[in-house]
Amino acid sequence: MSFIRIGFGNLVSTERLITVVGPDSAPVRRLVQDARDRGALIDASSGKKCKSVLVMDSDHIVLSALPMEEIEVLLEQPANQNTDDGGHSFGKR
């Protein structure tokens, strides 16, 4: 299982990630509000401005302060570049 860092020490499983979208469109804002109402919103932005919204296959929505472009770069890196000594994959920040 591989993970990427989405800021402030938070990790997300790349295998569970469906898509990464910007937070500014009305449909995405409705998606975030719906997740908040259902209790399925995970705010990993640590109080900073949300710059990307991650949609997980578990129907959870994760807010990140990292821009979409940075998350894209982390996802494109080969897993072996982002592993620690324990064999866990992590995106570099």
Secondary structure by P-SEA (a helix, b strand, c coil): cbbbbccccccccccccccccccccaaaaaaaaaaaaacccccccccccccccccccccbbbbbcccaaaaaaaaacccccccccccbbbbcc
